[in-house]
Amino acid sequence: MSDLPILVKKAVKGVKNSARVYLAGLAKSGRRTVDTQLRGVARMVGADSIDVVPWHLLKHEHVVAIKTKALEMGKSPATVNLMLAGIRGAVRTAWNMGLMTAEDLARIEAVKGVKSHTEPKGRRITSGELGAIMKGINPETPSGKRDAGIIALAYCGGLRRQEIAKLQVENVNDLGEELEITIKAGKGRKDRVLFLNNGGADAVRDYLSVRGDSSGFLFWASLKGGQLTEDSKMTDQAIYARIKRCAKVAGVKTLSPHDMRRSFVSDMLDNGVDISTVASMAGHSSVSTTQRYDRRGDEAKRKAAKALHLPYRR
């Protein structure tokens, strides 16, 4: 690590920073995480910003040193692997910009991630917990109806909190039996459509009955008394806080709002929906990502074992 601070001083003036170019090409939902990891790497190499790190000058030995240092600092394998992924993205962009050789890029990409044998992050919400959360929401207030609508989209639709915050009234189409929800993607990415039925659709309908059908963001902030503040958009952080609050009121502990999404995937798979369809509904580009959201555990294996029958008589 001794030569990394020196490397920072070698940043070439006038060269566009490849990390910034890389971040600009990411969807907003993932950009924050990658930016956090790259800033962590910058601090480790003695820089106060990713803008002064000459990513195009990194070598294999530098990346190995960063990985080793991160582990020595007590960072989890998952965090270290996120750091390495961010570095790979920055240097791959540098290569695309003609700032580094293919050989240096290949050597950096050959740096292996850290294997982890820990349990996957997050959990699946039980039906009892979900029932308690919904029971704890006051359906008589506009903010209560709003919170029920948020939970409906987080669990029944599997939406990320950023996606919920960005939804517009125009993205919701009532087809009678079901609601059609269009999730607008970022630049260069494909929109996706999902459907809400049963209680999930009714929760969103009840919220719209108090919000009204005026154009703009679907979810509005509220006052202390529970009244909605017209045209006051809820941020993704506010969505996060409301889901956590609803869980706390219901006495449901250790619940992350993203657990709603994990439960959506797990429950869909448990109900026999094929993984390709679930991946499409969740907005995953790969079924391998969807698999990482599966929190069914051994119960799914036991259920699957009952599907096969051997014609054996004792």
C-alpha positions as CSV (number, residue, x, y, z in Angstrom):
1,M,0.0,0.0,0.0
2,S,3.0,2.3,0.4
3,D,3.0,3.4,-3.2
4,L,-0.7,4.1,-3.5
5,P,-0.6,7.7,-2.1
6,I,2.2,8.4,-4.6
7,L,0.0,7.0,-7.3
8,V,-2.7,9.5,-6.4
9,K,-0.3,12.3,-7.1
10,K,0.3,11.0,-10.6
11,A,-3.3,11.9,-11.7
12,V,-3.1,13.2,-15.2
13,K,-4.6,16.7,-15.6
14,G,-7.1,17.0,-18.3
15,V,-8.0,13.2,-18.3
16,K,-11.7,12.6,-17.7
17,N,-12.2,10.5,-14.6
18,S,-13.3,7.0,-15.6
19,A,-15.1,6.4,-12.2
20,R,-17.3,9.4,-12.9
21,V,-18.1,8.1,-16.4
22,Y,-18.8,4.7,-15.0
23,L,-21.2,6.0,-12.3
24,A,-23.0,8.2,-14.8
25,G,-23.9,5.1,-16.8
26,L,-25.5,3.3,-13.8
27,A,-29.1,3.3,-12.8
28,K,-29.8,5.7,-10.0
29,S,-30.9,2.8,-7.7
30,G,-27.5,1.2,-7.9
31,R,-25.3,4.3,-8.3
32,R,-25.4,5.3,-4.6
33,T,-24.0,1.9,-3.5
34,V,-21.2,1.9,-6.1
35,D,-20.4,5.6,-5.3
36,T,-20.1,4.8,-1.6
37,Q,-17.7,1.9,-2.3
38,L,-15.5,3.9,-4.7
39,R,-15.3,6.7,-2.2
40,G,-14.1,4.2,0.4
41,V,-11.4,3.0,-2.0
42,A,-10.4,6.6,-2.6
43,R,-9.8,7.1,1.1
44,M,-7.8,4.0,1.4
45,V,-5.4,5.2,-1.3
46,G,-5.0,8.6,0.4
47,A,-7.4,10.6,-1.7
48,D,-10.2,12.8,-0.5
49,S,-12.4,12.2,-3.6
50,I,-12.8,9.7,-6.4
51,D,-12.1,12.6,-8.8
52,V,-8.4,12.7,-7.9
53,V,-7.8,8.9,-8.1
54,P,-6.1,8.0,-11.4
55,W,-8.1,4.8,-11.9
56,H,-6.5,4.3,-15.3
57,L,-3.1,3.9,-13.6
58,L,-4.1,1.2,-11.2
59,K,-2.2,-2.1,-11.6
60,H,-2.9,-5.7,-10.4
61,E,-0.8,-5.2,-7.3
62,H,-2.6,-2.1,-6.3
63,V,-6.0,-3.8,-6.4
64,V,-4.6,-6.8,-4.4
65,A,-3.3,-4.3,-1.8
66,I,-6.6,-2.5,-1.6
67,K,-8.4,-5.9,-1.1
68,T,-5.9,-6.9,1.6
69,K,-6.2,-3.6,3.4
70,A,-10.0,-3.7,3.4
71,L,-10.0,-7.1,5.0
72,E,-7.5,-6.0,7.6
73,M,-9.8,-3.1,8.4
74,G,-12.5,-5.6,9.3
75,K,-14.7,-5.0,6.3
76,S,-17.1,-7.9,5.5
77,P,-16.5,-10.1,2.4
78,A,-19.6,-8.7,0.8
79,T,-18.3,-5.1,1.2
80,V,-14.9,-6.0,-0.1
81,N,-16.5,-7.7,-3.2
82,L,-18.6,-4.6,-3.8
83,M,-15.4,-2.5,-3.7
84,L,-13.7,-4.8,-6.2
85,A,-16.8,-4.7,-8.4
86,G,-16.6,-0.9,-8.4
87,I,-12.9,-0.9,-9.2
88,R,-13.5,-3.3,-12.1
89,G,-16.2,-1.0,-13.4
90,A,-14.0,2.1,-13.2
91,V,-11.0,0.4,-14.9
92,R,-13.2,-1.2,-17.6
93,T,-14.5,2.2,-18.4
94,A,-10.9,3.5,-18.5
95,W,-10.1,0.8,-21.0
96,N,-13.1,1.8,-23.1
97,M,-11.9,5.4,-23.0
98,G,-8.5,4.3,-24.3
99,L,-6.7,5.2,-21.1
100,M,-5.2,1.8,-20.2
101,T,-4.1,-1.4,-21.9
102,A,-6.1,-4.6,-22.3
103,E,-3.4,-6.5,-20.5
104,D,-3.6,-4.3,-17.4
105,L,-7.4,-4.5,-17.4
106,A,-7.3,-8.4,-17.7
107,R,-4.8,-8.6,-14.7
108,I,-7.0,-6.4,-12.5
109,E,-10.2,-8.3,-13.5
110,A,-8.3,-11.5,-12.5
111,V,-8.2,-10.4,-8.9
112,K,-10.5,-12.9,-7.1
113,G,-13.2,-11.8,-4.8
114,V,-13.5,-12.9,-1.2
115,K,-15.5,-16.1,-0.5
116,S,-18.0,-15.8,2.3
117,H,-19.7,-18.6,4.2
118,T,-22.0,-16.4,6.1
119,E,-25.8,-16.6,5.9
120,P,-27.3,-14.4,3.2
121,K,-28.4,-10.9,4.2
122,G,-32.0,-10.2,5.0
123,R,-34.9,-12.5,5.6
124,R,-38.4,-13.6,4.6
125,I,-41.4,-12.0,6.3
126,T,-43.9,-14.5,7.7
127,S,-47.6,-14.3,6.9
128,G,-48.2,-13.6,10.6
129,E,-45.8,-10.6,10.6
130,L,-47.3,-9.3,7.4
131,G,-50.8,-9.6,8.9
132,A,-49.6,-7.7,12.1
133,I,-48.1,-4.9,10.0
134,M,-51.3,-4.4,8.0
135,K,-53.4,-4.6,11.2
136,G,-51.3,-1.9,12.8
137,I,-52.0,0.6,10.0
138,N,-54.9,2.9,10.7
139,P,-57.2,2.6,7.7
140,E,-59.3,5.6,8.8
141,T,-56.6,8.2,8.0
142,P,-55.3,9.3,4.6
143,S,-51.7,8.6,5.7
144,G,-52.8,5.1,6.9
145,K,-54.3,4.4,3.5
146,R,-51.1,5.7,1.9
147,D,-48.9,3.4,4.1
148,A,-51.0,0.4,3.1
149,G,-50.5,1.3,-0.5
150,I,-46.8,1.5,0.0
151,I,-46.7,-1.9,1.6
152,A,-48.8,-3.3,-1.2
153,L,-46.3,-2.2,-3.8
154,A,-43.3,-3.3,-1.7
155,Y,-44.6,-6.8,-1.0
156,C,-47.1,-7.6,-3.7
157,G,-45.2,-5.9,-6.4
158,G,-41.6,-6.4,-5.1
159,L,-40.8,-2.7,-5.9
160,R,-37.6,-1.1,-4.6
161,R,-38.2,1.9,-2.4
162,Q,-36.6,4.1,-5.1
163,E,-39.1,2.8,-7.6
164,I,-42.1,3.4,-5.3
165,A,-40.9,7.0,-4.7
166,K,-40.7,7.7,-8.5
167,L,-44.1,6.3,-9.4
168,Q,-46.6,8.7,-11.0
169,V,-50.3,8.5,-10.9
170,E,-50.2,7.9,-14.7
171,N,-48.2,4.7,-14.0
172,V,-51.2,3.1,-12.4
173,N,-53.9,1.8,-14.7
174,D,-57.1,0.2,-13.2
175,L,-58.2,-2.7,-15.4
176,G,-61.1,-3.6,-13.2
177,E,-60.0,-6.9,-11.8
178,E,-56.4,-5.9,-11.4
179,L,-54.1,-2.9,-11.4
180,E,-51.5,-2.5,-14.1
181,I,-48.3,-0.8,-12.7
182,T,-45.7,0.5,-15.1
183,I,-42.2,1.0,-13.6
184,K,-40.3,3.5,-15.6
185,A,-36.7,2.6,-16.1
186,G,-33.7,4.9,-16.5
187,K,-32.2,6.0,-19.7
188,G,-31.4,3.1,-22.1
189,R,-33.2,0.6,-19.9
190,K,-36.5,-1.1,-20.6
191,D,-39.7,-0.3,-18.6
192,R,-41.4,-3.2,-16.9
193,V,-45.0,-3.8,-16.2
194,L,-46.5,-5.8,-13.3
195,F,-50.0,-6.5,-12.0
196,L,-51.6,-6.1,-8.6
197,N,-54.6,-8.2,-7.7
198,N,-56.6,-9.0,-4.6
199,G,-55.8,-7.1,-1.4
200,G,-52.7,-5.4,-2.9
201,A,-54.9,-3.8,-5.7
202,D,-57.6,-2.8,-3.2
203,A,-55.0,-1.1,-0.9
204,V,-53.7,1.1,-3.8
205,R,-57.3,1.9,-4.9
206,D,-58.3,3.0,-1.4
207,Y,-55.3,5.3,-1.2
208,L,-56.1,6.8,-4.6
209,S,-59.7,7.5,-3.3
210,V,-58.2,10.0,-0.8
211,R,-55.3,11.2,-2.8
212,G,-57.3,11.9,-6.0
213,D,-56.3,11.4,-9.6
214,S,-54.5,14.6,-10.2
215,S,-51.2,14.1,-12.1
216,G,-47.9,13.9,-10.4
217,F,-46.1,11.6,-8.0
218,L,-48.3,8.9,-6.6
219,F,-47.3,9.1,-2.9
220,W,-47.5,12.3,-1.0
221,A,-46.0,13.2,2.4
222,S,-48.3,13.7,5.3
223,L,-48.8,16.0,8.3
224,K,-48.7,14.9,11.9
225,G,-52.5,14.5,12.0
226,G,-52.4,12.1,9.1
227,Q,-53.6,14.5,6.4
228,L,-51.7,14.4,3.1
229,T,-49.7,17.3,1.9
230,E,-50.7,17.8,-1.7
231,D,-47.9,17.7,-4.3
232,S,-45.3,17.0,-1.6
233,K,-43.4,14.1,-3.0
234,M,-42.1,11.3,-0.7
235,T,-38.4,10.6,-1.1
236,D,-37.1,7.0,-1.2
237,Q,-35.7,7.6,2.3
238,A,-39.2,8.6,3.5
239,I,-40.6,5.4,2.0
240,Y,-37.9,3.5,3.9
241,A,-38.9,5.3,7.2
242,R,-42.6,4.6,6.7
243,I,-42.1,0.8,6.2
244,K,-39.8,0.7,9.2
245,R,-42.3,2.6,11.3
246,C,-45.2,0.3,10.3
247,A,-43.1,-2.7,11.3
248,K,-42.2,-1.1,14.6
249,V,-45.8,-0.4,15.5
250,A,-46.7,-4.0,14.7
251,G,-43.8,-5.3,17.0
252,V,-42.0,-6.8,14.0
253,K,-38.3,-6.5,14.7
254,T,-35.2,-6.7,12.5
255,L,-37.1,-5.9,9.4
256,S,-35.5,-4.2,6.5
257,P,-37.8,-2.6,3.9
258,H,-35.8,-4.6,1.3
259,D,-37.0,-7.8,3.1
260,M,-40.4,-7.0,1.5
261,R,-38.7,-7.5,-1.9
262,R,-37.0,-10.7,-0.7
263,S,-40.3,-12.0,0.6
264,F,-42.0,-11.2,-2.8
265,V,-39.4,-13.3,-4.6
266,S,-39.5,-16.2,-2.0
267,D,-43.3,-16.3,-1.9
268,M,-43.7,-16.2,-5.7
269,L,-41.3,-19.1,-6.0
270,D,-43.0,-21.0,-3.2
271,N,-46.3,-20.6,-5.1
272,G,-44.9,-22.3,-8.2
273,V,-44.1,-19.2,-10.3
274,D,-41.2,-20.0,-12.6
275,I,-38.0,-18.1,-11.7
276,S,-37.8,-16.4,-15.2
277,T,-41.2,-14.8,-14.6
278,V,-40.2,-13.8,-11.1
279,A,-36.9,-12.3,-12.4
280,S,-38.9,-10.3,-15.0
281,M,-41.4,-9.0,-12.4
282,A,-38.6,-8.0,-10.0
283,G,-36.6,-6.2,-12.7
284,H,-33.6,-8.5,-12.5
285,S,-31.5,-8.9,-15.7
286,S,-30.4,-12.4,-14.6
287,V,-32.1,-15.2,-12.7
288,S,-28.9,-15.7,-10.7
289,T,-29.8,-12.3,-9.0
290,T,-33.3,-13.6,-8.3
291,Q,-31.8,-16.7,-6.7
292,R,-29.9,-14.6,-4.3
293,Y,-33.2,-13.2,-3.1
294,D,-34.7,-16.6,-2.3
295,R,-35.1,-17.0,1.5
296,R,-37.2,-20.1,1.6
297,G,-34.5,-22.3,3.1
298,D,-34.8,-26.0,3.6
299,E,-38.6,-25.9,3.6
300,A,-38.6,-25.4,-0.2
301,K,-36.4,-28.5,-0.6
302,R,-38.7,-30.6,1.6
303,K,-41.7,-29.4,-0.5
304,A,-39.9,-30.2,-3.7
305,A,-39.0,-33.7,-2.5
306,K,-42.7,-34.5,-2.2
307,A,-43.1,-33.8,-6.0
308,L,-41.3,-37.1,-6.9
309,H,-42.8,-40.5,-6.3
310,L,-41.0,-43.8,-6.6
311,P,-43.3,-46.8,-7.3
312,Y,-41.8,-48.9,-4.5
313,R,-43.8,-51.3,-2.2
314,R,-42.6,-52.4,1.2
